[in-house]
Amino acid sequence: MERSYLEGIKYPKLRSSYMGAALGAARYLGYKESDAWFYGVSGMAFFGHSSAEGMCPSYPTDWNIGAAPDQSKAGISHQPLLVPDGDVPKAVKSALEKGLVVTGWSGVVCEQIIVCGYADTPQGETIRYLSPPGGEGQFHPWNMFDDGPCQVVLTTPADDRTLVSMGLRCTIDMRGDPRRLSAGANMAMGSEAFRVTAEWLNKKEVLGGEFSYNVEVWEECRRHAVSFLHEANARLDDERLNKPLDDLARQFETIHGELKAIVDTFSGGVPEGKHDEYAQHLCTAYEVEKKAIGSIEAILTLMGRET
């Protein structure tokens, strides 16, 4: 027997499943803002994560909900699903039957997923879910929720000015702040991830799919950062901020261009002889974003926010 719920729900084709699951759930619930706006005001447009000890394919997705940027002020909230007596299947089934949207971290596919049903199979009762890439419905055992299922709900967002300030602030808060992750003290965050990864490339370390996946996520985030800054400028419509935000958008266009130059020329890892070239792209992105942070501090001062 198979039961399906949330008819019409879709999983966006985003490399960041943290954002894909959130936006897929939110769109189903009626969220109308652009992807770029949500990336920007939640802070994920400025995401970066690497380590002095090497790269890992889990870096773009190993956020725990408590450490990730606060999406609730941006209009989307992840609320831990109540699980009486520790019975996850019962709690999730009950939520689905009520029309609630449930997401969670899958320890099997190592991505954030959207739950959309369950079924009896020869292996026992399994869960049906959506995940990247493509978001096709798949099944596997219930014990997939390593961090516990969450109900996604829409919240009343803060005003645009507060949201823009909050998103920009993430470039400062995230950079070099391993406390925002559950991982450890050797983590490099924000643009610091570019610098650390360039150092690994300069050592000619062997980097495969974990490198390509991380850079694809960074490219996706900075692409949305550019669109977010243009949208923020239009929505705020503040003469004092028009030029600074335009200038900042151009800086992030440069950063995005450096990352895209890497993404466009590899498949699955670092091609032979490309280490130095890719390291230079990352170093340039790092230096430009370091200057952009100074621009952001000035913008926050103009907006009346302490930096």
Secondary structure in CASP SS format (residue, H / E / C, confidence):
PFRMAT SS
TARGET T0000
AUTHOR 0000-0000-0000
METHOD secondary structure of the structure
MODEL  1
M C 1.00
E E 1.00
R E 1.00
S E 1.00
Y C 1.00
L C 1.00
E C 1.00
G C 1.00
I C 1.00
K C 1.00
Y C 1.00
P C 1.00
K C 1.00
L C 1.00
R C 1.00
S C 1.00
S H 1.00
Y H 1.00
M H 1.00
G H 1.00
A H 1.00
A H 1.00
L H 1.00
G H 1.00
A H 1.00
A H 1.00
R H 1.00
Y H 1.00
L H 1.00
G C 1.00
Y C 1.00
K C 1.00
E C 1.00
S C 1.00
D H 1.00
A H 1.00
W H 1.00
F H 1.00
Y H 1.00
G H 1.00
V H 1.00
S H 1.00
G C 1.00
M H 1.00
A H 1.00
F H 1.00
F C 1.00
G C 1.00
H E 1.00
S E 1.00
S E 1.00
A C 1.00
E C 1.00
G C 1.00
M C 1.00
C C 1.00
P C 1.00
S C 1.00
Y C 1.00
P C 1.00
T C 1.00
D C 1.00
W C 1.00
N C 1.00
I C 1.00
G C 1.00
A C 1.00
A C 1.00
P C 1.00
D C 1.00
Q C 1.00
S H 1.00
K H 1.00
A H 1.00
G C 1.00
I E 1.00
S E 1.00
H E 1.00
Q E 1.00
P E 1.00
L C 1.00
L C 1.00
V C 1.00
P H 1.00
D H 1.00
G H 1.00
D C 1.00
V H 1.00
P H 1.00
K H 1.00
A H 1.00
V H 1.00
K H 1.00
S H 1.00
A H 1.00
L H 1.00
E H 1.00
K C 1.00
G C 1.00
L C 1.00
V E 1.00
V E 1.00
T E 1.00
G E 1.00
W E 1.00
S E 1.00
G C 1.00
V C 1.00
V C 1.00
C C 1.00
E E 1.00
Q E 1.00
I E 1.00
I E 1.00
V E 1.00
C E 1.00
G E 1.00
Y E 1.00
A E 1.00
D E 1.00
T E 1.00
P C 1.00
Q C 1.00
G E 1.00
E E 1.00
T E 1.00
I E 1.00
R E 1.00
Y E 1.00
L E 1.00
S C 1.00
P C 1.00
P C 1.00
G C 1.00
G C 1.00
E C 1.00
G E 1.00
Q E 1.00
F E 1.00
H E 1.00
P E 1.00
W C 1.00
N C 1.00
M C 1.00
F E 1.00
D C 1.00
D C 1.00
G C 1.00
P C 1.00
C E 1.00
Q E 1.00
V E 1.00
V E 1.00
L E 1.00
T C 1.00
T C 1.00
P C 1.00
A C 1.00
D C 1.00
D H 1.00
R H 1.00
T H 1.00
L H 1.00
V H 1.00
S H 1.00
M H 1.00
G H 1.00
L H 1.00
R H 1.00
C H 1.00
T H 1.00
I H 1.00
D H 1.00
M H 1.00
R C 1.00
G C 1.00
D C 1.00
P H 1.00
R H 1.00
R H 1.00
L C 1.00
S C 1.00
A C 1.00
G C 1.00
A C 1.00
N C 1.00
M E 1.00
A E 1.00
M E 1.00
G C 1.00
S C 1.00
E H 1.00
A H 1.00
F H 1.00
R H 1.00
V H 1.00
T H 1.00
A H 1.00
E H 1.00
W H 1.00
L H 1.00
N H 1.00
K C 1.00
K C 1.00
E C 1.00
V C 1.00
L C 1.00
G C 1.00
G H 1.00
E H 1.00
F H 1.00
S H 1.00
Y H 1.00
N H 1.00
V H 1.00
E H 1.00
V H 1.00
W H 1.00
E H 1.00
E H 1.00
C H 1.00
R H 1.00
R H 1.00
H H 1.00
A H 1.00
V H 1.00
S H 1.00
F H 1.00
L H 1.00
H H 1.00
E H 1.00
A H 1.00
N H 1.00
A H 1.00
R H 1.00
L H 1.00
D C 1.00
D C 1.00
E H 1.00
R H 1.00
L H 1.00
N H 1.00
K H 1.00
P H 1.00
L H 1.00
D H 1.00
D H 1.00
L H 1.00
A H 1.00
R H 1.00
Q H 1.00
F H 1.00
E H 1.00
T H 1.00
I H 1.00
H H 1.00
G H 1.00
E H 1.00
L H 1.00
K H 1.00
A H 1.00
I H 1.00
V H 1.00
D C 1.00
T C 1.00
F C 1.00
S C 1.00
G C 1.00
G C 1.00
V C 1.00
P C 1.00
E C 1.00
G C 1.00
K C 1.00
H H 1.00
D H 1.00
E H 1.00
Y H 1.00
A H 1.00
Q H 1.00
H H 1.00
L H 1.00
C H 1.00
T H 1.00
A H 1.00
Y H 1.00
E H 1.00
V H 1.00
E H 1.00
K H 1.00
K H 1.00
A H 1.00
I H 1.00
G H 1.00
S H 1.00
I H 1.00
E H 1.00
A H 1.00
I H 1.00
L H 1.00
T H 1.00
L H 1.00
M C 1.00
G C 1.00
R C 1.00
E C 1.00
T C 1.00
END
